[in-house]
Amino acid sequence: MKREDQALFTAVLRETLARGQAVAFRVRGPSMLPWLREGQKVMVAPLAGRQLRRGDIALFWRNEQEPVLHRVVQPPTADGVVACRGDAEWGPPELVPLAAVAGVVALPLWRRRLFLLIHPARRWVNRLILQWRQRHG
């Protein structure tokens, strides 16, 4: 997407969610594979006081301008920080201020429950990979 198009998309997305309206758009990038694929249409509802839970897919603003969809791996702390990570990523989670979270992807309940069911195994595999990378560069 061209820079001008990205800026317009971001402005419209931000304004629509700020008005309390849900917005649909197509996913870009592979960070949420296999749950969200490139080109898949998602509906994002404004956060609007809703509690974020582990397993939700949050839309947040990285550097105040880049919209990012990542999974909530740890709900907000008392400091107002949410830990998020893309499903296809193996590194440590990104710590996001709660104020930067604009919305949540509307997912069927069964998809969230399935993620929560397999998450412990994924975390174990993640730790093994990180340890291997530390030892073998």
ZAVO-378220 format. One record per atom (N, C-alpha, C, O): residue number from 1; residue in three letters; x, y, z. Coordinates in steps of 0.1 Angstrom, whole numbers. Layout:
REM ZAVO-378220
  pos  code      x      y      z
  NUM   ALA      X      Y      Z
...
END
This chain:
REM ZAVO-378220
  pos  code      x      y      z
    1   MET      8    -12      0
    1   MET      0      0      0
    1   MET      9     12      0
    1   MET     19     13      7
    2   LYS      5     22     -8
    2   LYS     13     34     -9
    2   LYS     12     42      4
    2   LYS      2     40     12
    3   ARG     22     50      7
    3   ARG     22     58     20
    3   ARG     10     66     21
    3   ARG      4     67     32
    4   GLU      6     73     10
    4   GLU     -6     82     11
    4   GLU    -19     73     14
    4   GLU    -27     77     22
    5   ASP    -20     62      7
    5   ASP    -31     53     10
    5   ASP    -31     48     24
    5   ASP    -42     47     30
    6   GLN    -19     44     29
    6   GLN    -18     39     43
    6   GLN    -23     50     52
    6   GLN    -30     47     62
    7   ALA    -18     62     50
    7   ALA    -22     73     59
    7   ALA    -37     76     59
    7   ALA    -43     78     70
    8   LEU    -43     75     47
    8   LEU    -58     77     46
    8   LEU    -65     66     53
    8   LEU    -74     68     61
    9   PHE    -61     53     51
    9   PHE    -67     41     57
    9   PHE    -66     43     72
    9   PHE    -76     40     79
   10   THR    -54     46     77
   10   THR    -52     48     92
   10   THR    -61     59     97
   10   THR    -67     57    108
   11   ALA    -63     70     91
   11   ALA    -71     81     95
   11   ALA    -86     77     96
   11   ALA    -93     80    106
   12   VAL    -90     70     85
   12   VAL   -104     65     85
   12   VAL   -107     55     96
   12   VAL   -117     55    103
   13   LEU    -98     46     97
   13   LEU    -99     35    108
   13   LEU   -100     41    122
   13   LEU   -108     38    130
   14   ARG    -91     50    124
   14   ARG    -90     57    137
   14   ARG   -103     65    140
   14   ARG   -109     64    151
   15   GLU   -107     72    130
   15   GLU   -120     81    132
   15   GLU   -132     72    134
   15   GLU   -140     75    142
   16   THR   -133     62    126
   16   THR   -145     53    127
   16   THR   -146     46    141
   16   THR   -157     46    147
   17   LEU   -135     41    145
   17   LEU   -135     34    158
   17   LEU   -137     45    170
   17   LEU   -144     42    180
   18   ALA   -132     57    168
   18   ALA   -134     67    178
   18   ALA   -148     71    179
   18   ALA   -153     75    190
   19   ARG   -156     70    168
   19   ARG   -170     73    169
   19   ARG   -178     62    174
   19   ARG   -191     63    176
   20   GLY   -172     51    178
   20   GLY   -179     39    184
   20   GLY   -185     30    174
   20   GLY   -194     22    177
   21   GLN   -180     30    161
   21   GLN   -185     22    151
   21   GLN   -175     11    148
   21   GLN   -163     13    148
   22   ALA   -180     -1    145
   22   ALA   -172    -12    140
   22   ALA   -167     -9    126
   22   ALA   -174     -2    118
   23   VAL   -156    -15    122
   23   VAL   -151    -13    109
   23   VAL   -145    -26    104
   23   VAL   -139    -34    111
   24   ALA   -148    -29     91
   24   ALA   -142    -41     84
   24   ALA   -131    -38     75
   24   ALA   -132    -27     68
   25   PHE   -121    -46     74
   25   PHE   -110    -44     65
   25   PHE   -103    -57     63
   25   PHE   -106    -67     70
   26   ARG    -94    -57     53
   26   ARG    -87    -70     50
   26   ARG    -73    -70     57
   26   ARG    -66    -59     58
   27   VAL    -69    -81     62
   27   VAL    -57    -83     69
   27   VAL    -45    -82     59
   27   VAL    -46    -87     48
   28   ARG    -34    -75     64
   28   ARG    -22    -74     56
   28   ARG    -11    -80     65
   28   ARG    -10    -76     76
   29   GLY     -3    -88     59
   29   GLY      9    -94     66
   29   GLY      6   -108     72
   29   GLY     -5   -112     74
   30   PRO     17   -115     75
   30   PRO     16   -129     79
   30   PRO     17   -130     94
   30   PRO     18   -142     99
   31   SER     18   -120    102
   31   SER     21   -121    117
   31   SER     10   -129    124
   31   SER     13   -134    135
   32   MET     -2   -130    119
   32   MET    -13   -137    126
   32   MET    -16   -151    121
   32   MET    -27   -157    124
   33   LEU     -8   -156    112
   33   LEU    -10   -169    106
   33   LEU    -10   -180    118
   33   LEU     -2   -178    127
   34   PRO    -17   -190    118
   34   PRO    -27   -195    108
   34   PRO    -41   -189    110
   34   PRO    -50   -192    102
   35   TRP    -43   -182    121
   35   TRP    -57   -177    125
   35   TRP    -62   -167    115
   35   TRP    -74   -167    112
   36   LEU    -54   -157    112
   36   LEU    -58   -147    102
   36   LEU    -48   -147     90
   36   LEU    -36   -147     92
   37   ARG    -54   -148     78
   37   ARG    -45   -149     66
   37   ARG    -45   -136     59
   37   ARG    -55   -128     60
   38   GLU    -35   -134     51
   38   GLU    -34   -122     42
   38   GLU    -47   -121     33
   38   GLU    -51   -131     27
   39   GLY    -53   -110     33
   39   GLY    -65   -108     25
   39   GLY    -78   -112     32
   39   GLY    -89   -109     27
   40   GLN    -77   -118     44
   40   GLN    -90   -122     51
   40   GLN    -96   -110     56
   40   GLN    -90   -101     61
   41   LYS   -110   -109     55
   41   LYS   -117    -98     60
   41   LYS   -120   -100     75
   41   LYS   -125   -111     79
   42   VAL   -118    -90     83
   42   VAL   -120    -90     97
   42   VAL   -129    -78    101
   42   VAL   -129    -68     94
   43   MET   -137    -80    111
   43   MET   -145    -69    117
   43   MET   -140    -65    130
   43   MET   -138    -74    139
   44   VAL   -136    -53    132
   44   VAL   -130    -48    145
   44   VAL   -141    -39    151
   44   VAL   -145    -29    146
   45   ALA   -144    -42    164
   45   ALA   -153    -34    172
   45   ALA   -145    -25    181
   45   ALA   -134    -29    186
   46   PRO   -150    -13    184
   46   PRO   -142     -4    193
   46   PRO   -141    -11    207
   46   PRO   -150    -18    211
   47   LEU   -130     -7    213
   47   LEU   -128    -13    227
   47   LEU   -139     -7    236
   47   LEU   -145    -15    244
   48   ALA   -141      6    236
   48   ALA   -152     12    244
   48   ALA   -154      7    257
   48   ALA   -166      3    261
   49   GLY   -144      6    266
   49   GLY   -146      1    279
   49   GLY   -146    -14    281
   49   GLY   -147    -18    292
   50   ARG   -146    -21    270
   50   ARG   -147    -36    271
   50   ARG   -134    -41    277
   50   ARG   -123    -35    275
   51   GLN   -134    -51    285
   51   GLN   -122    -57    291
   51   GLN   -115    -66    281
   51   GLN   -122    -74    275
   52   LEU   -102    -64    280
   52   LEU    -94    -73    271
   52   LEU    -92    -86    279
   52   LEU    -88    -85    291
   53   ARG    -93    -97    272
   53   ARG    -90   -110    278
   53   ARG    -79   -117    270
   53   ARG    -77   -114    258
   54   ARG    -72   -126    276
   54   ARG    -63   -134    270
   54   ARG    -70   -142    259
   54   ARG    -80   -148    261
   55   GLY    -64   -142    247
   55   GLY    -70   -148    235
   55   GLY    -77   -139    226
   55   GLY    -79   -142    214
   56   ASP    -80   -127    230
   56   ASP    -86   -117    221
   56   ASP    -76   -113    211
   56   ASP    -64   -113    213
   57   ILE    -80   -108    199
   57   ILE    -72   -102    189
   57   ILE    -74    -87    190
   57   ILE    -85    -83    186
   58   ALA    -64    -80    194
   58   ALA    -66    -65    196
   58   ALA    -60    -58    184
   58   ALA    -50    -62    178
   59   LEU    -66    -46    181
   59   LEU    -61    -37    172
   59   LEU    -55    -26    180
   59   LEU    -62    -19    188
   60   PHE    -42    -23    178
   60   PHE    -35    -13    186
   60   PHE    -27     -4    176
   60   PHE    -24     -8    165
   61   TRP    -23      7    181
   61   TRP    -15     17    173
   61   TRP      0     16    177
   61   TRP      3     18    189
   62   ARG      8     12    168
   62   ARG     22     11    171
   62   ARG     28     25    166
   62   ARG     26     29    155
   63   ASN     35     31    175
   63   ASN     41     45    171
   63   ASN     30     55    168
   63   ASN     33     63    159
   64   GLU     18     53    173
   64   GLU      7     63    171
   64   GLU      2     63    157
   64   GLU     -8     70    155
   65   GLN      8     55    148
   65   GLN      3     56    134
   65   GLN      1     43    127
   65   GLN     -6     43    117
   66   GLU      7     33    131
   66   GLU      7     20    124
   66   GLU     -3     10    131
   66   GLU     -1      7    142
   67   PRO    -14      7    124
   67   PRO    -24     -2    130
   67   PRO    -18    -17    130
   67   PRO    -13    -21    120
   68   VAL    -20    -24    141
   68   VAL    -14    -37    143
   68   VAL    -25    -46    149
   68   VAL    -32    -42    159
   69   LEU    -27    -58    143
   69   LEU    -36    -68    149
   69   LEU    -27    -79    155
   69   LEU    -20    -86    148
   70   HIS    -28    -81    168
   70   HIS    -20    -91    175
   70   HIS    -29    -97    186
   70   HIS    -38    -91    191
   71   ARG    -25   -109    190
   71   ARG    -32   -116    201
   71   ARG    -28   -111    214
   71   ARG    -17   -109    217
   72   VAL    -38   -110    223
   72   VAL    -36   -106    237
   72   VAL    -31   -119    244
   72   VAL    -38   -128    245
   73   VAL    -18   -119    249
   73   VAL    -13   -131    256
   73   VAL    -13   -129    271
   73   VAL    -12   -138    279
   74   GLN    -15   -116    275
   74   GLN    -16   -113    289
   74   GLN    -25   -101    291
   74   GLN    -22    -90    285
   75   PRO    -36   -102    298
   75   PRO    -45    -90    300
   75   PRO    -38    -78    306
   75   PRO    -27    -80    311
   76   PRO    -45    -67    306
   76   PRO    -38    -55    311
   76   PRO    -34    -56    326
   76   PRO    -41    -62    334
   77   THR    -22    -51    328
   77   THR    -17    -51    342
   77   THR    -23    -39    349
   77   THR    -30    -31    343
   78   ALA    -20    -37    362
   78   ALA    -24    -26    370
   78   ALA    -18    -13    364
   78   ALA    -24     -2    366
   79   ASP     -7    -14    357
   79   ASP     -1     -2    351
   79   ASP     -7      2    338
   79   ASP     -4     12    332
   80   GLY    -17     -7    333
   80   GLY    -23     -4    320
   80   GLY    -15     -8    308
   80   GLY    -15     -1    298
   81   VAL     -8    -19    309
   81   VAL      0    -24    299
   81   VAL     -5    -38    295
   81   VAL     -8    -47    303
   82   VAL     -7    -40    282
   82   VAL    -12    -53    276
   82   VAL      0    -60    269
   82   VAL      7    -53    261
   83   ALA      1    -73    271
   83   ALA     12    -80    263
   83   ALA      5    -87    251
   83   ALA     -5    -94    252
   84   CYS     10    -84    239
   84   CYS      4    -89    227
   84   CYS     15    -95    218
   84   CYS     27    -91    219
   85   ARG     11   -105    210
   85   ARG     21   -111    201
   85   ARG     13   -117    189
   85   ARG      2   -121    190
   86   GLY     19   -116    177
   86   GLY     14   -122    166
   86   GLY     14   -137    167
   86   GLY     24   -143    173
   87   ASP      4   -144    162
   87   ASP      4   -159    163
   87   ASP     15   -166    156
   87   ASP     19   -177    160
   88   ALA     20   -160    146
   88   ALA     31   -166    138
   88   ALA     45   -162    144
   88   ALA     55   -166    138
   89   GLU     46   -154    154
   89   GLU     58   -149    159
   89   GLU     62   -157    172
   89   GLU     54   -162    179
   90   TRP     76   -158    174
   90   TRP     81   -167    184
   90   TRP     88   -159    195
   90   TRP     92   -164    205
   91   GLY     90   -146    193
   91   GLY     97   -138    203
   91   GLY     89   -134    215
   91   GLY     78   -139    216
   92   PRO     95   -126    223
   92   PRO     87   -121    235
   92   PRO     76   -112    230
   92   PRO     76   -106    220
   93   PRO     65   -112    239
   93   PRO     54   -103    235
   93   PRO     57    -88    235
   93   PRO     66    -84    241
   94   GLU     50    -81    227
   94   GLU     51    -67    227
   94   GLU     42    -61    238
   94   GLU     31    -64    239
   95   LEU     48    -52    245
   95   LEU     41    -45    256
   95   LEU     35    -32    251
   95   LEU     41    -23    246
   96   VAL     21    -32    252
   96   VAL     14    -21    245
   96   VAL      6    -14    256
   96   VAL     -1    -20    264
   97   PRO      7      0    256
   97   PRO     -2      7    266
   97   PRO    -16      5    263
   97   PRO    -20      5    251
   98   LEU    -24      3    273
   98   LEU    -39      1    271
   98   LEU    -45     13    263
   98   LEU    -54     10    255
   99   ALA    -40     25    264
   99   ALA    -45     36    257
   99   ALA    -43     35    242
   99   ALA    -50     41    234
  100   ALA    -33     27    238
  100   ALA    -30     25    224
  100   ALA    -39     15    217
  100   ALA    -40     13    205
  101   VAL    -47      7    225
  101   VAL    -56     -3    220
  101   VAL    -69      3    216
  101   VAL    -76     10    224
  102   ALA    -72      2    203
  102   ALA    -84      8    197
  102   ALA    -96     -1    196
  102   ALA   -108      4    196
  103   GLY    -94    -14    194
  103   GLY   -105    -23    192
  103   GLY   -101    -37    193
  103   GLY    -90    -41    196
  104   VAL   -112    -46    191
  104   VAL   -110    -60    192
  104   VAL   -117    -67    180
  104   VAL   -128    -63    176
  105   VAL   -110    -76    174
  105   VAL   -116    -84    163
  105   VAL   -127    -92    168
  105   VAL   -126    -99    178
  106   ALA   -139    -91    161
  106   ALA   -150    -99    165
  106   ALA   -148   -114    160
  106   ALA   -148   -116    148
  107   LEU   -146   -123    169
  107   LEU   -143   -137    166
  107   LEU   -154   -146    172
  107   LEU   -159   -143    182
  108   PRO   -157   -156    165
  108   PRO   -166   -166    171
  108   PRO   -160   -172    184
  108   PRO   -148   -173    185
  109   LEU   -168   -174    194
  109   LEU   -163   -179    207
  109   LEU   -155   -192    205
  109   LEU   -145   -194    213
  110   TRP   -159   -201    196
  110   TRP   -151   -213    195
  110   TRP   -137   -211    191
  110   TRP   -128   -219    195
  111   ARG   -134   -200    183
  111   ARG   -120   -198    178
  111   ARG   -112   -193    190
  111   ARG   -100   -197    191
  112   ARG   -118   -185    199
  112   ARG   -110   -180    210
  112   ARG   -107   -192    220
  112   ARG    -96   -193    225
  113   ARG   -117   -200    222
  113   ARG   -115   -212    231
  113   ARG   -105   -221    225
  113   ARG    -97   -227    233
  114   LEU   -105   -223    212
  114   LEU    -95   -232    206
  114   LEU    -81   -227    208
  114   LEU    -72   -234    212
  115   PHE    -79   -214    206
  115   PHE    -66   -208    209
  115   PHE    -62   -210    223
  115   PHE    -51   -214    226
  116   LEU    -71   -207    233
  116   LEU    -68   -209    247
  116   LEU    -64   -224    250
  116   LEU    -56   -226    259
  117   LEU    -70   -233    243
  117   LEU    -67   -247    245
  117   LEU    -53   -251    241
  117   LEU    -46   -258    248
  118   ILE    -49   -246    229
  118   ILE    -36   -249    224
  118   ILE    -25   -240    228
  118   ILE    -13   -243    226
  119   HIS    -28   -229    235
  119   HIS    -18   -219    239
  119   HIS     -7   -225    248
  119   HIS      5   -222    246
  120   PRO    -10   -233    258
  120   PRO      1   -238    267
  120   PRO     12   -246    259
  120   PRO     24   -245    261
  121   ALA      7   -254    249
  121   ALA     17   -262    241
  121   ALA     25   -252    233
  121   ALA     37   -254    231
  122   ARG     19   -242    227
  122   ARG     26   -232    219
  122   ARG     36   -225    227
  122   ARG     47   -222    222
  123   ARG     33   -222    239
  123   ARG     43   -215    248
  123   ARG     55   -223    251
  123   ARG     66   -218    251
  124   TRP     53   -236    253
  124   TRP     64   -246    255
  124   TRP     73   -246    243
  124   TRP     85   -246    245
  125   VAL     67   -248    231
  125   VAL     75   -248    219
  125   VAL     82   -235    217
  125   VAL     94   -235    213
  126   ASN     76   -224    220
  126   ASN     82   -211    219
  126   ASN     95   -210    228
  126   ASN    105   -205    224
  127   ARG     94   -215    240
  127   ARG    106   -215    249
  127   ARG    117   -224    244
  127   ARG    129   -220    245
  128   LEU    114   -235    238
  128   LEU    124   -244    233
  128   LEU    131   -237    221
  128   LEU    143   -237    220
  129   ILE    124   -231    213
  129   ILE    130   -224    201
  129   ILE    139   -212    206
  129   ILE    150   -211    201
  130   LEU    134   -204    216
  130   LEU    142   -193    221
  130   LEU    155   -198    227
  130   LEU    166   -192    225
  131   GLN    154   -209    235
  131   GLN    166   -215    241
  131   GLN    176   -220    230
  131   GLN    188   -218    231
  132   TRP    171   -226    220
  132   TRP    179   -231    209
  132   TRP    186   -220    202
  132   TRP    198   -221    199
  133   ARG    179   -209    199
  133   ARG    185   -197    193
  133   ARG    196   -191    201
  133   ARG    206   -186    196
  134   GLN    194   -190    214
  134   GLN    204   -185    223
  134   GLN    217   -193    223
  134   GLN    228   -187    223
  135   ARG    215   -206    223
  135   ARG    227   -215    223
  135   ARG    234   -215    209
  135   ARG    247   -216    209
  136   HIS    227   -215    198
  136   HIS    232   -217    185
  136   HIS    233   -205    177
  136   HIS    236   -205    165
  137   GLY    230   -193    182
  137   GLY    231   -181    175
  137   GLY    221   -179    165
  137   GLY    221   -169    158
END
